[in-house]
Amino acid sequence: MSDSKIDYNFIQELTNETLKMTARGSVSLTDQIKGHIDSYWGLKHIPELKIFRLNIADYSIDIPTNWSIFELLAQSYKGHRATVLVVPNNDNDKLVDLFSGIVGERSRFAFVVARGKCLLVKYKNEDQERALKDIVYSDNTNGDVSVSEEADCSYAA
């Protein structure tokens, strides 16, 4: 057993301070989530082809917007709704296996739509997932976020 304890008060204070900075417009979504996740990759929505394009590692993957979890992702994206879609470890489409194989390690993954970004996020544990959701949903006060067609590059811790 581990003797380490998680200081949830500190995490909550850090999240609250980050949310205040974001409200002032000083922190982008990608800057804000970097401290809470392992990596992220941008997805580009190409509506005329009805796909999301994901550039991850040395791969460029075109994903139909009507397939699997991507249908929900497309609805959130088109509806300008801040969303975190966690990819279940036991998904029938084997997305976790696919992404884990590409990045070279078994991980947890989620798709994020918020503040004009559409991202695939890699993280390790439920605390990181909770922090990610807190950040994303803190923006969703009126259910409307602006979405741009361009995705960010990538990030790895």
C-alpha positions as CSV (number, residue, x, y, z in Angstrom):
1,M,0.0,0.0,0.0
2,S,1.1,3.5,-0.8
3,D,1.5,6.1,2.0
4,S,0.9,9.0,-0.4
5,K,-2.3,10.9,0.1
6,I,-4.0,13.2,-2.4
7,D,-4.6,16.7,-1.1
8,Y,-8.0,17.3,-2.7
9,N,-8.2,20.8,-1.1
10,F,-5.0,21.8,-2.9
11,I,-6.3,20.3,-6.2
12,Q,-9.6,22.2,-5.8
13,E,-7.7,25.5,-5.0
14,L,-5.5,25.0,-8.0
15,T,-8.5,24.3,-10.2
16,N,-10.4,27.3,-8.9
17,E,-7.4,29.6,-9.5
18,T,-7.0,28.2,-13.0
19,L,-10.7,28.8,-13.6
20,K,-10.3,32.4,-12.5
21,M,-7.4,32.9,-14.8
22,T,-9.3,31.4,-17.6
23,A,-12.3,33.7,-16.9
24,R,-9.9,36.6,-17.4
25,G,-8.9,35.1,-20.7
26,S,-5.3,34.6,-19.8
27,V,-5.1,30.8,-20.2
28,S,-6.0,28.8,-23.3
29,L,-7.7,25.4,-23.0
30,T,-4.6,23.6,-24.1
31,D,-2.4,25.5,-21.7
32,Q,-4.8,24.8,-18.9
33,I,-5.1,21.1,-19.4
34,K,-1.4,20.4,-19.8
35,G,-0.9,20.2,-16.1
36,H,-3.6,17.6,-15.7
37,I,-3.0,15.2,-18.6
38,D,-0.2,13.3,-20.3
39,S,-0.7,14.2,-23.9
40,Y,-3.2,15.6,-26.4
41,W,-3.6,15.7,-30.2
42,G,-5.8,18.0,-32.2
43,L,-8.6,16.8,-34.4
44,K,-9.6,18.8,-37.5
45,H,-13.2,18.6,-38.5
46,I,-13.6,18.4,-42.3
47,P,-17.4,18.8,-42.8
48,E,-17.4,18.3,-46.6
49,L,-15.9,14.9,-46.1
50,K,-17.8,14.2,-42.9
51,I,-14.6,13.2,-41.1
52,F,-12.4,14.1,-38.2
53,R,-8.7,14.0,-39.1
54,L,-6.4,13.0,-36.3
55,N,-2.6,13.3,-36.7
56,I,-1.0,11.2,-33.9
57,A,2.6,10.0,-33.9
58,D,3.5,9.2,-37.5
59,Y,-0.1,8.5,-38.4
60,S,-2.9,10.6,-40.1
61,I,-6.2,8.9,-39.4
62,D,-9.5,10.0,-41.1
63,I,-12.4,9.0,-38.9
64,P,-16.0,9.1,-40.2
65,T,-18.2,11.4,-38.1
66,N,-21.0,8.8,-38.1
67,W,-19.0,6.0,-36.5
68,S,-18.9,5.0,-32.9
69,I,-18.2,7.7,-30.3
70,F,-17.4,10.1,-33.2
71,E,-21.1,10.6,-33.9
72,L,-21.5,12.1,-30.4
73,L,-18.3,14.1,-30.9
74,A,-19.6,15.5,-34.1
75,Q,-22.9,16.5,-32.5
76,S,-21.1,18.3,-29.7
77,Y,-18.8,20.0,-32.1
78,K,-21.5,21.1,-34.5
79,G,-23.7,22.2,-31.5
80,H,-20.8,24.2,-29.9
81,R,-21.2,22.3,-26.7
82,A,-18.3,21.8,-24.3
83,T,-18.0,18.0,-24.0
84,V,-15.7,15.4,-22.5
85,L,-16.3,11.9,-24.1
86,V,-14.4,9.2,-22.2
87,V,-13.4,6.3,-24.4
88,P,-14.4,3.2,-22.4
89,N,-11.7,0.6,-21.9
90,N,-14.0,-2.1,-23.1
91,D,-15.4,-0.4,-26.2
92,N,-16.5,-2.7,-29.0
93,D,-14.5,-0.6,-31.6
94,K,-11.2,-1.2,-29.7
95,L,-10.3,2.5,-29.8
96,V,-8.3,2.3,-26.6
97,D,-6.3,-0.6,-28.1
98,L,-5.8,1.4,-31.3
99,F,-4.7,4.6,-29.6
100,S,-2.6,2.7,-27.0
101,G,-0.8,0.9,-29.8
102,I,0.0,4.1,-31.6
103,V,1.3,5.9,-28.6
104,G,3.2,2.9,-27.3
105,E,1.5,2.4,-23.9
106,R,-1.8,1.4,-22.4
107,S,-3.6,4.5,-21.4
108,R,-7.0,6.1,-20.9
109,F,-8.4,8.4,-23.6
110,A,-11.1,11.0,-23.9
111,F,-12.2,13.4,-26.6
112,V,-12.7,17.0,-25.7
113,V,-14.7,19.8,-27.4
114,A,-14.3,23.2,-25.8
115,R,-13.1,26.7,-26.5
116,G,-12.8,26.2,-30.3
117,K,-10.7,23.0,-29.9
118,C,-11.4,19.4,-30.6
119,L,-8.8,17.1,-28.9
120,L,-7.9,13.6,-28.2
121,V,-6.5,13.5,-24.6
122,K,-4.4,10.8,-23.0
123,Y,-4.3,10.5,-19.2
124,K,-3.6,8.0,-16.5
125,N,-6.1,8.1,-13.7
126,E,-9.5,9.2,-12.5
127,D,-8.1,12.3,-10.8
128,Q,-6.8,13.5,-14.1
129,E,-10.2,12.7,-15.7
130,R,-12.0,14.6,-13.0
131,A,-9.7,17.7,-13.4
132,L,-10.2,17.6,-17.1
133,K,-14.0,17.6,-16.8
134,D,-13.9,20.4,-14.2
135,I,-11.9,22.5,-16.6
136,V,-14.0,21.8,-19.7
137,Y,-17.4,22.0,-18.0
138,S,-16.5,25.2,-16.2
139,D,-16.9,27.0,-19.5
140,N,-20.3,25.5,-20.3
141,T,-22.4,28.0,-18.3
142,N,-24.7,28.8,-21.2
143,G,-24.1,25.7,-23.3
144,D,-22.4,27.6,-26.1
145,V,-18.8,27.7,-27.0
146,S,-17.2,28.9,-30.2
147,V,-15.7,26.2,-32.4
148,S,-13.0,26.7,-35.0
149,E,-12.2,24.3,-37.8
150,E,-8.5,24.3,-37.0
151,A,-7.1,22.0,-34.4
152,D,-4.1,22.6,-32.2
153,C,-0.9,20.6,-32.8
154,S,0.1,18.1,-30.2
155,Y,1.5,18.0,-26.7
156,A,3.3,15.4,-24.7
157,A,4.4,15.7,-21.1
